[in-house]
Amino acid sequence: MPLIDKLTEFINNYYIDPILHDSGYNIVNTVTWAILLGICIFGVVKLLRKLDINIDDRLTAAIVPFVLAGSSLRVIEDTGIITAPASYIFITPNIYFFVFAITMFFLVLSKWIVRLKGSGDYLKTFAYFGLAWFVVNLMVLFYLEDLVLPWLPVFVIGAASVILLLMKYLFDHIGLDLLKSKINMAILWVHLMDASSTIAGIDLLGYYEKHVVPAYLIELTGTALVMYPLKLSIFIPVLYIMDNHFDEDGESETLKTFLKLVIIVLGLSPACRNTIRMALGV
């Protein structure tokens, strides 16, 4: 019984309580969710292949509205309008599974609609569903809350864009073609937006960081500006390795494309959530 009690306490402390109290991440659940993500990546790639869904840049673009919809849904939960136990669905990592299920439903539905019509582009139909969901979420949010910081989205997008353009100029100047890829540009852009939203929230508005490594570095340096070098030092090498050290066969290209999609989701989701939440004063 003492062993069972200790195991129960461990699970509660590191997995259950962070969800119930929305208290963020610790080193144990961070590593666990990372491993789970890796397993899910291979599972989803197989699922998409079975559904005859091409994993390419067009799919990545079509999924973006669903990322925005999921992030804005998370902000709806932040407002407190959704109470426990229903609210637990919208806490990380549960919300990722919830949004994934809805996204897959609309992807399959879109393909079925186009097949039934006999013509059309199922990815456009799919993207329209995601855009409609995002718009509905925004309508709900603006009904519940007022826009109190209209400058914040401008800052987040503007700061990220300026740094991205400077990086592209630098890379072009020294002859590196890493940022000639639109997808690579998009990856750095969304993660720089995530960094910008963190800087605005922590250094300007008094929010706090929930992720383990960023929280440690912010505490160590005394400023969230450390997020910019952190993001660049992680994703520039990652993109370089992916572009130069993956095999050129079809299976490797498919996996690389999907990994880049996942990286975009992991950057755009918190960037969008943070920006909308702070702009509304939630």
C-alpha positions in Angstrom: 0.0 0.0 0.0 2.8 2.6 0.7 4.1 2.0 -2.8 0.6 2.5 -4.3 0.2 5.6 -2.2 3.5 7.0 -3.4 2.7 6.2 -7.0 -0.7 7.9 -6.7 0.9 10.9 -5.1 3.5 11.1 -7.9 0.8 11.0 -10.6 -1.3 13.5 -8.8 1.6 15.9 -8.2 3.2 15.8 -11.7 0.3 15.0 -14.0 -3.2 15.5 -12.6 -2.8 18.6 -10.4 -1.2 20.7 -13.2 -4.3 20.0 -15.3 -6.8 20.5 -12.5 -5.2 23.8 -11.4 -3.9 24.8 -14.8 -0.5 25.4 -13.1 1.7 24.8 -16.1 4.5 22.4 -16.6 7.2 20.6 -14.5 10.2 18.6 -15.7 8.4 15.3 -15.4 5.3 16.1 -17.4 7.3 18.1 -19.9 9.4 15.0 -20.7 6.4 12.8 -20.7 4.4 15.0 -23.1 7.5 15.3 -25.4 7.7 11.5 -25.6 4.0 11.2 -26.2 4.2 13.8 -29.0 7.0 11.8 -30.7 4.8 8.7 -30.6 1.8 10.6 -31.9 3.8 12.0 -34.8 4.4 8.6 -36.3 0.9 7.5 -35.5 -0.7 10.5 -37.3 1.6 10.2 -40.3 0.4 6.6 -40.7 -3.3 7.7 -40.2 -3.0 10.4 -42.9 -1.4 7.9 -45.3 -4.3 5.4 -44.7 -6.8 8.2 -45.4 -4.9 9.1 -48.6 -4.1 12.6 -47.4 -1.0 14.1 -49.0 1.4 15.5 -46.3 2.7 18.7 -48.1 2.9 22.4 -47.7 -0.8 22.8 -48.8 -1.9 20.7 -45.9 0.2 22.8 -43.6 -1.5 26.0 -44.8 -4.9 24.4 -44.5 -4.4 23.4 -40.9 -3.4 26.9 -39.8 -7.0 28.1 -39.3 -7.6 25.1 -37.0 -4.5 26.1 -35.0 -6.0 29.6 -34.6 -9.4 28.1 -33.7 -7.8 25.8 -31.0 -5.8 28.7 -29.5 -8.9 30.9 -29.4 -10.9 28.1 -27.8 -8.2 27.9 -25.1 -8.7 31.6 -24.4 -12.5 31.0 -24.1 -11.6 28.6 -21.3 -9.2 31.3 -19.8 -12.2 33.6 -19.4 -13.7 31.3 -16.9 -17.0 30.8 -18.8 -16.3 27.0 -19.0 -16.3 25.5 -15.5 -14.9 22.2 -14.2 -15.0 19.4 -15.0 -15.7 20.5 -18.7 -12.8 23.0 -18.5 -10.3 20.2 -18.0 -10.8 19.2 -21.7 -9.3 22.6 -22.7 -6.1 22.4 -20.6 -2.9 21.2 -22.1 -2.3 18.5 -23.2 -6.0 17.5 -23.3 -6.9 20.4 -25.6 -4.4 19.1 -28.3 -6.3 15.8 -28.5 -9.6 17.5 -28.5 -8.7 19.9 -31.3 -6.9 17.1 -33.2 -10.1 15.0 -33.2 -12.2 17.9 -34.5 -9.6 18.8 -37.1 -9.5 15.2 -38.4 -13.3 15.1 -38.5 -13.4 18.1 -40.7 -10.6 16.9 -42.9 -12.4 13.6 -43.6 -15.7 15.5 -44.0 -14.1 17.9 -46.5 -12.7 15.0 -48.6 -16.1 13.3 -48.5 -17.9 16.4 -49.6 -15.6 17.0 -52.6 -15.8 13.3 -53.6 -19.6 13.5 -53.4 -19.6 16.7 -55.6 -17.2 15.1 -58.0 -15.0 18.2 -58.1 -13.3 20.8 -56.0 -10.4 21.1 -53.6 -11.0 19.4 -50.3 -8.1 21.3 -48.6 -9.8 24.6 -49.4 -13.1 23.3 -48.0 -11.2 22.0 -45.0 -9.5 25.4 -44.4 -12.9 27.2 -44.7 -14.3 25.0 -41.9 -11.3 25.9 -39.7 -11.7 29.6 -40.5 -15.4 29.6 -39.7 -14.6 27.9 -36.3 -12.0 30.6 -35.6 -14.4 33.4 -36.4 -17.1 31.9 -34.2 -14.6 31.7 -31.3 -13.6 35.3 -31.8 -17.3 36.4 -31.8 -17.7 34.6 -28.5 -14.6 36.2 -27.0 -15.6 39.7 -28.1 -19.0 39.1 -26.6 -17.4 38.0 -23.3 -14.5 40.5 -23.2 -13.5 43.9 -24.4 -10.4 44.7 -26.4 -8.3 46.5 -23.9 -4.8 46.3 -25.5 -5.2 46.8 -29.2 -1.5 47.6 -29.6 -0.4 44.1 -28.4 -1.1 42.1 -31.6 0.7 44.8 -33.6 3.7 44.5 -31.3 3.8 40.7 -31.4 3.5 40.5 -35.2 5.6 43.5 -35.8 8.5 42.6 -33.6 8.6 39.0 -34.9 8.5 40.3 -38.5 11.4 42.7 -38.0 13.6 40.1 -36.4 12.7 37.6 -39.1 13.6 40.0 -41.9 16.9 40.9 -40.2 17.7 37.2 -40.0 16.8 36.6 -43.6 19.0 39.6 -44.7 21.8 38.2 -42.6 21.5 34.6 -44.0 21.2 35.9 -47.6 24.3 38.1 -47.1 26.4 35.2 -45.8 25.1 32.8 -48.5 22.9 30.5 -46.4 19.7 29.5 -48.2 18.0 28.2 -45.0 15.4 31.0 -45.1 14.7 30.8 -48.8 12.1 28.2 -47.9 8.6 29.7 -47.1 8.0 27.0 -44.6 11.2 27.7 -42.8 10.4 31.4 -42.7 7.0 30.5 -41.3 8.5 28.3 -38.6 10.9 31.1 -37.4 8.1 33.7 -37.7 5.6 31.9 -35.5 8.2 31.1 -32.8 9.4 34.7 -32.8 5.8 35.7 -32.3 5.6 33.3 -29.4 8.7 34.9 -28.0 7.3 38.4 -28.6 4.1 37.5 -26.8 6.1 36.1 -23.9 8.1 39.3 -23.6 5.0 41.5 -23.7 3.3 39.3 -21.1 6.1 39.0 -18.6 8.2 42.1 -19.0 5.4 44.5 -19.7 2.1 43.1 -18.2 3.1 41.0 -15.2 2.2 37.5 -16.5 4.4 34.5 -15.7 5.9 31.7 -17.8 4.6 28.1 -17.4 7.2 26.2 -19.3 10.2 24.8 -17.5 13.2 25.8 -19.6 11.9 29.3 -20.5 10.9 30.0 -16.9 14.4 29.0 -15.7 16.2 31.2 -18.3 13.9 34.2 -17.6 14.5 33.9 -13.9 18.2 33.5 -14.5 18.5 36.6 -16.8 15.8 38.7 -15.3 14.1 39.4 -18.6 11.9 37.5 -21.1 14.1 39.0 -23.9 16.1 35.8 -23.5 13.3 34.1 -25.5 14.6 35.5 -28.8 18.1 33.9 -28.6 16.5 30.8 -27.1 14.1 30.4 -30.0 16.8 31.1 -32.7 19.4 28.9 -31.1 16.9 26.0 -31.1 15.1 26.3 -34.4 17.9 27.4 -36.8 20.0 24.3 -36.1 16.9 22.1 -36.2 15.9 23.5 -39.6 19.4 23.1 -40.9 19.6 19.5 -39.8 16.2 18.7 -41.2 17.0 20.3 -44.6 20.5 18.9 -44.9 20.7 15.5 -43.1 17.3 13.9 -44.0 17.3 11.3 -46.8 15.8 12.5 -50.0 13.4 9.5 -50.4 9.7 10.0 -50.4 9.1 8.7 -46.9 11.8 10.9 -45.3 10.4 14.0 -47.2 6.9 13.2 -45.9 8.2 12.8 -42.3 10.2 16.1 -42.6 7.2 18.0 -43.9 5.0 16.7 -41.1 7.7 17.5 -38.5 7.8 21.1 -39.8 4.0 21.2 -39.5 4.2 20.1 -35.9 6.9 22.7 -35.1 4.6 25.4 -36.6 1.7 24.2 -34.4 3.9 24.3 -31.3 4.8 27.9 -32.0 1.6 29.3 -33.4 -0.6 27.8 -30.7 0.9 29.6 -27.7 1.6 32.8 -29.7 -2.0 33.1 -30.7 -3.4 32.2 -27.3 -1.1 34.6 -25.5 -1.8 37.4 -27.9 -5.5 37.1 -27.9 -5.7 36.6 -24.1 -3.5 39.6 -23.3 -5.2 41.8 -25.9 -8.6 41.1 -24.2 -7.1 41.5 -20.7 -7.9 38.0 -19.6 
